[in-house]
Amino acid sequence: MFLLLLLCRLLLQADAQDQASVWRGNDSSERCYYSFTIPSPVETSCPQLSGPELEGLKARLGVLEMLVSQLTGKNLQPPGGHQGGGDRAQAELQDALNRAVGEKSLLQGEIERLKREMKALQLRMEEMRRETDRLRNRPCPQMPAVPPSHPQRDRAPTRPFEDAAWQYQSPGFQELKAEVTEVPAPDSNQDNAGCGDLLSVGEPVTHRRADNIAGKYGVWMQDPEPVSPYGPKMVWRIDTVGTEVRQLFGYEDLEQLSKGFPSKVLLLPDPLESTGATLYRGSLYYQRRLSRTLIRYELAAEHVAARRELPHAGFHGQFPYSWGGYTDIDLAVDEKGLWAVYSTSKAKGAIVISLLDPLSLVVRRSWETNMRKSSVANSFVICGKMYTVASYSATDSTINFVYDTETSQGKAVSIPFKNKYRYNSMIDYSLAQRKLFAWDNFHIVSYDIRMGHKLASRRKRDI
């Protein structure tokens, strides 16, 4: 009521001065408002806010209205001409809010991931703790230097292809050590060709390095009498580190082997034991893992053509070479045919050499030497003579013993032999190349050799 009287009074005074004015119109929310102006009867001018202060006040009021709009859900607009500035401020606030929400989501996801990893680590720690307790409570097995004789060890199997009851110990890969003893070389006046005694071994030539740990030990070979579809230049390789060694890689020639491009990969039906395999007349001959069983595998037909136990032979670490590797049975091919180098309980660890029938794997004849198998690093057979290498790791080693199956006599020799990479796990005579093939600590190498003429035949006898 008081405001109404005041308004009427101002209107009357304004009417007396003929300067009062009244406006009616809608505001931004479409509500009807009345406004009027009356000049002051006393003041000639009003104190005004400066331009920048008024603009700043309007901007702050616009931001305040936007905040109220976000809180109340209403779409309030900033006053007058500052709508554009309010839109920019609102967009910036929305971007900041979106970034905060996104960062929160990322942090939440990271927290969940860390929780899962922590749970997995706890499970692994628990498994490791249980394994540690199990290993602590299990007694360590003791392997005797020379296993005692067992009357039933050499008993024939009760079922076809069953292995005899040799109680092998740890299934892990085997490595041993041996001392090197060099002996003086006898004088030799033989020529440099033929099939007599071995005169010298050349420097190792490296053809390829294995790609991974499976190739630290292995065997590579060529067939001296290949059978179609494989030609005389075909080279074969087996990596022998592992418990299920079954892959046989074939290469068109030595160049393809050096490049690492196999043209054929065969999967053997039975896993192979160690580095004693060889090739002859289209077949791969090898020892079946954890057994004394020999297998003849035809490459062309890709099937087992013969399977037979090597009588009384030690296996899986009973009579290996000095470097270990379960090298109990070492097969070899030379001018005389197919050979097996091994030992038995009866021989008490001395090397036994047997000539085998290449079709049936039957032992045709055997020789027992006076050289202990565990005292030499490896052996190979050339022209019916078995040669042993003193060390697998010494850079400058020797070929220290030869046994002639024609005379049934053995003798000490000293022919220099180099282990370039200091861990030679396979040495074989290649009848196809008339060289020595070797596998030295991941490296496939070969050696040139010099042979003398064959001496006059002497009387044969068995030991």
Secondary structure, 3 states (H helix, E strand, C coil): CHHHHHHHHHHHHHHHHCCCEEEEEECCCCCEEEEEECCCCCCCCCCCCCHHHHHHHHHHHHHHHHHHHHHHCCCCCCCHHHHHHHHHHHHHHHHHHHHHHHHHHHHHHHHHHHHHHHHHHHHHHHHHHHHHHHHHHCCCCCCCCCCCCCCCCCCCCCCCCCCCCCCCCCCCCCECCCCCCCCCCCCCCCCCCCCCCEEEECCCEEEEECCCHHHCCEEEEECCCCCCCCCCCCEEEEECCCCCCCEEEEECCHHHHHHCCCCEEEECCCCECCCCCEEECCEEEEEECCCCEEEEEECCCCEEEEEEECCCECCCCCCCECCECCCCCEEEEECCEEEEEECECCCCCEEEEEEECCCCCCEEEEEEEEEEHHHCCEEEEECCEEEEECCCCCCEEEEEEEEECCCCEEEEEEEEEECCCCCEEEEEEECCCCEEEEEECCEEEEEEEEECCCCCCCCCCCC
